[in-house]
Amino acid sequence: MHLHSYRLRNFRRLRDVHVELASDISIFVGANNSGKTSATQAMQMFLSGGKDSFSLYDFSSHVWPVLDEIGERVGEISDNDVPSVSLDLWFEVAADDLYLVIPILPSTAWAGTLVGVRIELAPKSVPELIQRYRSARDDGRAKAAALDNGPGDYVPWPKSLSDYLLQELKREYELRYFVLDHMQFDAAFQAVAGYEPLPLGNDPGGAAVLKSLIKVDFLNAQRHLADPSTAIGGGRSEDLSKRLSRFYQRNLDQRQDDHQALKALFDSEVGINKHLAEVFKDTLERLGRLGYPGLHNPRLEIKSALNPASIMTQDARVHYIVGGGAQPITLPDTYNGLGFKNLIYMVVEVLDLQERWKAEEEKRAPLHLIFIEEPEAHLHAQLQQVFIRNILELLDIPDEAGGSFASQAVITTHSPHILYERGFKPIRYFRRDLIGTDQITEVLNLSAFYAQETEHRDFLQRYLKLTHCDLFFSDAAVLVEGNVERLLLPSMIEKAAKSLRSSCICILEVGGAFGHKFKSLIEFLGIVTLIITDVDSVSLLPADHAGDDEDDDELEVEVEAPTAEAANEFDELPGGAAPAPAPRYGKKCLPSMSGAVSSNQTLVKWLPAKQTIAELFAASDHEKETPQEGKTRVRVTYQTPVPVAWNGQNAELAGRTLEEAFGLENAAWCQSVNQRKLGLRLRGAVADPAALATGLHKRVSGAKFDKTKFALGVLTAPPEQWEVPAYISDGLTWLKAQVDLETEAELDGAMLGE
């Protein structure tokens, strides 16, 4: 048996989320304030904390105005009108474990593998709640009105029903428990209209049933391990030796039959008692001469308290061996780094939680669920991977393999090293979103993506593991063409969209040839994404072209030849016609060349899904965007014609690449002798803008052009001397608007306690 999933309603920003769990390990990821911690705390509060652990601040923000409206409503108010917070738990049960869940079977005719329980924090009595609130409200207002000078602007408590519940929630609400029938739920685990679950009994009856099924433990992020500075300062800390001592004490009964260890303790005790008698002999004799303890009183004796129960806490410390040979050097645990101590601490804690679960014997729940928050604290990348690689072995109890008892782990993390060590399947992505002004979260199961995306998933996993990018933890993503864009983008953001510097932006260098492979992942995650790419204009060879007889020169196209796989990606023609043959690209050319097409597969296969340069230039903003759930989530930007002034003349021109566009839009600066280091300065007279575009195209397309040198040359110049190319500036302005909108909502939500 394992916990298949759970659904939370009206809990903080988790307005209505369904979280699916893997049978072994699940990893919660997402941007800051996306609800990961709330999803774990809710389990702790519902299953371990009881109703007193809740406050009105745990209700979603959209609930507050609903409560206030109900408090002032004229007319009948039903139980279903007043919002509640609820947790649905769905257990997947094998046939051999059916006996474990008999108390929560919905009927004797139940069939399947899923059984469910609902825990609901709801009013004890809606009529009594409304009556008590209105009585308190009216009484307060009457007393305020009786003041000498009247109430003025003063509004006494309770101002509203939400204000009343801020103080009286524990009195007015209770936990209720229900049995759920999976046949009354759809594939998304939403109940069908009109379904009323069967009561399981209020606290403590329902709580006892759940306790017999599942034990939930938590290893929090704030582990406060001691280091020399905190130990000296007396701050909050957890000494590793003390932690190991507690583990030893809890599991002492397993060592009672170890007579070799007990004999060693006995021998030590005899020796220490002899030593203590000699040390304290004079002191005790002097006390005797003073008439203490008296003739008829027992005499004093100092003896060792050496026993297995206290040996670890009183007389032992963890040491680290740092030398080899016959006499290695050992150091106390305070002399080791926090990372290694944190790893040991987590291992000991997990083992201890397992031992305490096993020790419950006949009262032991068959399912043990452990939440581990941010295990990466103080750990470098390799230790993070060691931990996540071996956590399942820690949870495994060899003599119980295949039995009725099982363990599951849920890890929340901001570490890409932990994430990519496990791959896509355990990932549960918490995506932030807005409904009007209300913040919500949707939880996405990456195992579903893994199953449906068979074409590019292996490439994506290898790429993300290789780059250790932070896509799953970002507010937004920017996909760029290459190394030049990646180097220059921070400075361009500083100039064109400065507020983005305060946001978590993931910059992925993907190139035009591979950017479209990210389409399925980006759209599945729904993360706001800007694609900055090149128009990459080339000539198009005729279908019957047998080869290029011209001499190769520096303008020869450097793009991948379309593969059979790429050809198959082109949509079939209307009416079931055969797919269009893969285009055969010729040489690089200026975008202004008649009949030019783009070799950039991101533009051809993703956005705006057009082939010719003329179509790309004519594409509308709507065609460059991917709407999702009524919002623009992805936008592409590339070079288009812009005004270029050179040598007293003006023209509308577009560059083929970033370097060409930069050279055209910063023409005077790039052609000055002081900027020779950029590599864009042309020799001889350049008559007009068209000649400038041709010269820049030849220079950038040449084999001797150093793109990295160009990027570094721009970076070393004062930013106020150059302008961001228009297509990048426009894209960053769009991205800034999307991120600013979400940031404003996050700040508003923080003020409401989300």
N, C-alpha and C positions, 0 to 999 in steps of 0.2 A: 504494500500500500504506500502511496505517496500523495502529497498535495499537488493536484493537477493545476489548480489556478485559484485565484481569489478576485473578487470584485469589491471595490470601495465606492461608496456613494456619499457625496456631500462632506467629504473629509478634506479640509484645507483646500488646496488647489486641485485635488483629485475629485473632481465633481462627479465623474462616473467613469471609472477605469477598470478594465479587466486585465489582470496580470497573470500570464501563463508561466508556469515554472517547469523546468526540466526535472526529471526524476532524480538527478544527481546534483548538478550545480547550475545555478543561474547567476548572471552578472548584470546588475543594474547600472546603466550608464545614462548620461545626459548632461546638458549644460547646467550650470549652477542654478539653483532655485527651480528645478524642473520637477521636484516632487519625489526624488529617490528616497531621501530620509523619511519623508512623511509616509511613504509606502511601507517602510519597515517599522516605524513607530506606531502606526495604526495596528499592526499585528500584535505588538507588545501591549498596547493599551487595551485592545479588545480581549486578548487571551490571557493576559497576566495582570493588568493594572486595575480592572474593575471600573465602575462608573465614576468613581471619585477622581480618576486620572484625567477626565475630560473637562474642558471648559468651552465656553461659547466660541473662543478663538479657534477651536478645532473644527468649527463648522465652515463650509465654503462661503466665500464672501457674498455670493448671490442669494444665500439663505437669509441673510440679515434683513434686507428690505422686504422679503416675503413674510418674515416674522412680524415686522412692524406693521405691514398692511393687515395681517390677520388680527393683530391686537386692537386695531381700530375698526375692524369690519363690523358692519351692521347686518345681522342675520345669522343663520345657522352656520356653525363651523364643525366640520366632520374631523374624525381622527386622521384621515388621510391628507387633510389640508395642511397640517402642521408638519414642517420638515423634520426628518430624523437623519441620523448618521448610521450607516449600516455596512456590514462586512459579510459577504457570501464566501464560504469556503467550499471548494469542490475537491473531494478525495477520489482518486482512482484506485479501485479495489479489485484485486485478482480473486478468482473463485476460491482459492485456498484461504483467503483472508476474510471471507464474507462474514464469519462469525464475529469479527471484531466490530463491525458496524451495524449490528442488528438494532441497537437503540435508535439509529437515525435512518433506517429504511422507511421510505414514504408509505409503503404498503406491502402486503404479503405477495402481491403480484409484481413486485419490482423486478426488473430485468435490465441488465447492462453492466457497466463498470463504474459509473459515476454516482456518488451520493453527495448530498450537499447539506450544509447547515448555515443558517443566517443568524447573525448577532446584530441586534438593532438597539441603538440608543434613542429612545422615544419617550414622549410624555407619559407619565403614569395615568393621568386623566386629563384629556383636553378641556372639558368643561370646567373642571376645578382649576386648571392652570389659568384659563382666561379670567375666571371669576376672581382668583387671588390677585392677578396682575391688575385688573381694573379697580379692585378695591384699594390696592396700594397706591395706584395712580391717582384716583379720586381723592383719597385721604391726603396725599401729599399736596395736591393742588389746592384743596380746601384750606389747609394750614398755611400755605404760602399766600393765599388771597387774604387771610386774616391778619397778616402782618400790618404794622402801623402805616407804612407807606405803600402797601400793596406789594405784589411780587416783582414788579418791574420786568427786567429781562431774566430774572431768576426762574428756572424750571426745575422743580424738585424731582428727586428720584421717585419712581422710575419714569424717565422721559418717554420710553417706548417699550415694547415687549422684549426687544433685544437687550435693552438696558436692564430690564428686570431679570432676564436670564443670565446676565453677566454675574449676578450675585446668587441667583436661586436655581441654577441649572441642576446642581446635585440634589436639591430637594424635589424638583419637579420632574426630572427625567430618570429613567431606569433602563437596565439592559434586559432585552427580551431575546429568546432563542426560538428558532423555527427549524423544522425539517423541510428540505427542498426536494421537489420531484423533478428530476432532469427532463422528464417527458414534457414538462410544462415550460421549457426554455428552448429558445432557438439556438442556432449554431454559434451565435455571439454571446450566449449565456445571458440573454435578456429574457425576462419572464413574459409569457404571452399575456394579452390584455385580460384583466379580470381575475388573474390567478391569486389565490390566497393560500400561503403556506400553512402547514400544520404547526401549532405551537409545540415546542419541546419542553416548555417549563421555564419560568423566570429564574434569575439568579437566586440560590446557588444550584438548583437542579440542572439547568442547561449547562452551566459552567462545569459541573462535575462530569457530565457526559463528554464534553469537549476535552477536559483534562485527561480523561481515560483514553483519548484517541491521539492527542498530539501534545508534545512538549516543545516549547519555543524558548530558545536561549539567544542571547545577544552578546557580541564582542564589539564594544563601541570603539570609535576612532580615538577618543581621548584616553589613551592608556597611561599617560603621565609617567613614563619610565624615568628613573633617576639618572642624572648625569652629575659629574662633580659640582657644577655650578648650582644646580637645584638642590643637591644634597646639602651643600654648605649654607645656602640661603634658607633652608627649611621650607621650600615651596611644596606645592602639591606634587607628589611623586610616588611611584610604585617601585620599591626595591625588588629586583628580580629574585634575590635570595628569599625574601619574605613570601613572594608569590609561590616559589617552589616549596617553601615550608608548608603553606596552606594545602598545597596539593599532596604533600607527604602525609599530613594529618588526616585528610579526608580519606585517604586510601591505606591507612595504617593497618586495618584489619587483614589486608592481604599478606602482611609480613609477620603475623603473629607466630607462625610455625617455623620461621627462619631462626633456628637455634644457634647457628653459627654467628649471626649478627647479634643475637641476644647475649651470647657468651662474651663477645667482644665488648659489649656495653658493660657487662658485669665486671670483667677484668679492669676496665677503665675506671669504673666507679670505686673499686677497692683501692686503686692507686691514688685517685683524687682524694678519697676520704683520709688516707694516711697523710697526704700532703697538707690538707686543710687542718688536720689535728696539730701538726707541727707549727704551721703558720699562726694559728689562733691560740696556742697553748698559753703563752704569757698573758694574753688579754683575758682569757677565761679565768686564770689564776688570780689576776688582780681584781676581777669582779667578785671572786669568791672571798678575798680578804675584806672586801667592803660589805660582806654580809648578804650578798645577792648570789643566788636566788633564794637562800634560806635553807634551814635544816631539813624541813619536811617537803620541800619542792623539788621537782626533777632538775637535775643538773643540765647545763647547756652543752650542746654538741653541734658542731658545724659539719653537715654532711652534704654530699653532692646530690642534686636533684636530677641526675642523669637518667632519663628514661626515654623510650622510643617516642612518646607523645610530644616531648619537648626538645628532643635532640636537634631537630632542624632549626627551630626558632631561636634556641639559646646558644647553641655551640657550633653551628655550621654555616658556612657561607659559600656561595658559588665563586670559584676561581677559574681563571683562564690560563691554560698552559701556552706559553709563548716561545719556549725554547725546546730544543731536542737534547739528545745525549742522555748521560746517566743522571744528571741533576738539572732537569728543565726548570725554567723560571715560570712562576705562576703569579698572576695578578688578580686582585679582587674584581668583582663584576662591575664596580663603578669605573674601572679603568678601560672598559671596552666601549665601543661605539654604540650609539643608540640604535642603529639599524640592526646589528646582530642581536642585541638584547630584545628588540621588538619582535624579531623572528622567533627567538626562543620563547618569549612571553606568549605569543599567539599559539605556538605549538602546545605549550603546557596548558594554556587556557582551554583549547579545544579538547585535549585529552582529558582534562579535568571535567569539563562539561559532559563528555561521554561517560566517564566513570560515575558521575553523580546520577546520570540517566539510568545506567545499568543498576545502580545500587537501589533503585526504587522497587526492584524485584516484582512482586505480584501486583503492585500498583503502577507498574511501569507502562507508559504509553507506547504503542507500537511504532509511532512516528516521531522522530527527533529532528526539528527544524532549527538550524543555526544561522543567524544573520551575522555577518562579519563586515564591519564598516571600515572602508578605506585601509586595507591591510598594507598599502604601499608606504604608510607613514614611516619616514626615516630610512626606508630601504632603497638601495640603488637598483638599477634595472635588473641585474642578474638575480639578486635576492627576491625581487618581486616575482620573477618567473619561477624561481625555485619553489616559492610558497604556493603559487597557483597550480603549479605542476604536480605538487604532492599533497594538496589538501584532501583529495578524495581518498588517498591511502590512509590519512589520519582518521577519516571518518569511518573507514572500513573496520569492522570487528570480525576477525577471521572465523571464530567459532559460531558466528551467526549468519554467515553468508547464505543467501537464499532462503532465510527464515522469514518470520512474520515481522521482525523488527528492522527498521530502515532509517537511514539518515539522509537529510537533504541539506544543502548549503546554499545560501543566497549572499552574494558579495556585492557591495556597492563600491564603486571605484572611480577615480579620475585618471587612472594610469593606462596609457595605451599599451604598455609592456604586458600588463596582466591581460588586457583585452585580447590582444592578438596571439598570445600564447594558447588561448582556448579556441580561437576561430569565431565564426559568425554564430553558430547554433545556440550557445548559451546566452547570447546578448539579448537583453530587454531594454529597448531604447525609450527613454522618457522624453517625449517631444512636447515642448511648450507651445501653447496656442492661445488665441483670444476668441471669445464669443462676445461680440460687442465690446464692453470694457471689462468683462470678467476673464480672469486668467484660468485656464484649464490645462490639463495634461492628458495626453494620449500615450498609452504604452504599446510599443510595437515589438512584435516577436520576430527576431532576426532568423529564427529557425524556419519561419514561413518564407522569408526572403530566400534563404538558402535552398529551400525545396523548389521554389518557382523560378529562380534565376540560375539556370543550368549552363548558360553560354559563357558568361563573364565572371562567375563567382570565384573561380580559382584564380583568375588574373587579379581580381579585386583583393582577395585575401593575401596573395603574395605581395601585391603593391603596398597595401596598408601595413603589412608586417614589416616590409623592407624599410618604409619611410617612417614608421611609428608616428603617423600623423594623428592629430587630435580632432578628427572630424566629429566623433561621437560626443565630444564635450564642448562644442563650439556654439556660439550664437548664430554664426553664419559661415559660409564657405565661399572661397574664391578659387576658381579653377583657372590657372594661367598657362600660357603657351609654353614657356621655357624658363631657363635660368635667368635671362635678362629681366623678364617681367617680375620674377620672384625677388630679385635683388632690388629693383627700382620701386616695387609696389609700396613698401613702407613710407618712402619719401613722397610718393604720389598721393598716398592717403593723407599724409600730413598737410599737403597743399590743397587737395580737392575735397576731402571729407574728414576733417580732423577728429571729429567725435568718434570715428571708428577705431581710433587708437586706444580708446577706453573699453572697447568691446573685445570679446574673445572671437577672433576671426581665424579660421583655418585656411591657410594658403596651400593649395595642392598644385604641384607642377606636373601637368598631365600631357601637354602637347595636343595639337590639333588632331593627330592621328589616333590618339587613344582616349580623348576626352569623352567621346560618345559611349565608351564602355562604362562610364560612371552613371549613365542616365538612369538605369533601373534602381541603383542604390540611392542616388540623390532623391529621386521621386518617391521611393518607398519611405525614406526617412522624413520627407517633407521639409527638409532644412532649407532655409533661404540661401540661395546660391547665385553668385555672379560668375559667368564664364567670360573671361577676357582672352580672346583668341585673334588670330590673323586671318585675313581674307585669302591669302595664299593663292593668288591668281596664276593660272597656267593656261597655255593653249590646249585645245582639244584636238587630238588626232582623229582622222577619219577611221571608221570601223574597219576598213579594208587596208589600213596602213601597214605595210610590211616591214617598215624600219625607217630610221632616220638616216638619210644619206649625207646630211650636212655634217661638217666637222663639229666635234664637241667643243664647246667654249664654256666660259664661266657662267653662262645663263642656263646651263642644262638643269632640268628640274631634279630636285632631290626629294622625291616623295616615294612612298611605298607603292609598288605596283599592286593594283587591286587583286586580292586573292579570290578563290572560288567562294570562300566564306563571305567575303565582303560583297561579292556579286549577289549572293543569295539574300543579303539583307535588304536589297532594294524591293520595294513593294511591287506586287503584281499589278498589272494594268487593269483598268476597269473591264468588266465583262469576262474575267477569267483568262485574259491574254497572258502570254509568257512574260516573265520579268524582263525589264529592259537590260540589255547587255551592259556589263561594267564599262565605264568610260575609260578611254586610253589617253592618259595625260601626256602632253608634249612638254615644252620648255616653260620655265618661269617667264612671266611676262608682266608688263604693267597692267594694273586693273583697268586702265582706259582702253586697252586693246579690244577691238571688236571681236565678239564671240568668245571672250575669255571665260573660263570656268574656275571654280574653286576646287583645290585638291584637299581641302580641310574637311575631314570626315565628320568632325563635330558639327560643322555648318550644314553638311549634306544630310546627315542621318539623325541629327537631334534638333537643333534650333538654328535658323528658321526653317530647316529642311528644304533648302533650295540649292541648285547646282550652279547656275550661271551667275557671273558677277553682276549682270544687269538686274537679275531677280534679287540678289542679296542687297544691292543698293536701294532697290525699290521696296524692300520689306518694311512693313509697318512695325510700330512698337508692339502691337498686339501679337504679330507673328514672331517676334523675338522673345516672347515670354511664354511660360508654362503656367496656366492658372491651375490651382488645386484648391478645392473646397472654397471657392469664391475668392481666393487670394492668389497673387502672383508669387510663386515660390522660386522660380528659376528665370533668369534673364541672361541673354547673350549679348555681348557687345564686340564689335569688330570695326575695322577701318571703313569709313564711308567718305565721300567727297566733302571737303571743308574748304573755306576760303584760304588761299595761299597768296601771300604778297612777296614779290621778289623783283628787284631791279626796276621798281616803279610800275610794275604790272600786277594784275590780280587774276586769279583763276580758281575754279573749283576742282580740286584734285584729291586723290586718295593714295596713300601708301599701301604697299603690299604687306609690309611687316611693321612691327613696332618701330624699328630703327628708321625705316623710311618715313613713317608718319611723324616721328619725332623730328627728323631732319626738315620736313616740309613745314611743320607748324612752328619750328624754331629756326627758321632759315637763316636770318641774319646772325644769330648767335652761333649756330653750328658752322657757318662759313667764315667766321672770324679767325684770324691767325692764332688767337689765344686758345682756341678750342681744337687745335690740331690733334690733341690726344684722343678725341672722340673717334677719329677715323672717318668722319663724314665730310671733311673739307675737300672740295673738288678743285682740280687744277684747271687753269685757264679761265676764259670768260664764260659765264653762264648767262645766256641772253634773256631768258624769260622763265616763268614758273614751270612750263612744260619741260624745258631743257634741264632745269634743276631736278625735276622728278625722275627724268631719264638717267641723269648722272648718279643720283642717290641709289636708284634701283641697281645699276651696274656695280656700284661700289659695295653695296650690302650683299648682293648676290655673289660677289667674287669670292674665291677660295681663300684669299688673304685677309678678308675682313674678320677682325677679332671682336665677337659680340661681348664677351666678358670685359674686355678692355673698354669697350664703349660704355657699358653699364657702370663700371668703376669710375670712368671719366665724368659721367653725369653726377655720380654720388659725391665726388670730390669738389664739385662746383657748388657755390651758394645756391640754394633752391630758388631764391627769388629771381635768379637770372634766366630761368627756363620755365616753359609752360608744359603742363600735363597734356598729352594728346587728347583731343576732344572726345574720342570714343571711350577712352579710359575714364576721363573726368565724368562723362555722362553716366557710365556704369556705376562708378563709386557714389555718385549723387543718389542714384536709385537705391543702392545698397544701404546707404546711410539712412534714407527715409524709412526703409523696412526695419532696420535695427533700432532706430530711434523710437519707432512706434511701439515695438516690443519692450524697449527699455522703460519708456514712460509707464507702460502698463505694469511692469515689474515693480517700479517704485510705488505706484498707487497700491498694488497688492501688498507690498511690504508694510505700508501704513495701516492696512486692514488686518495684518497678522497672518497673511497667507504663508 
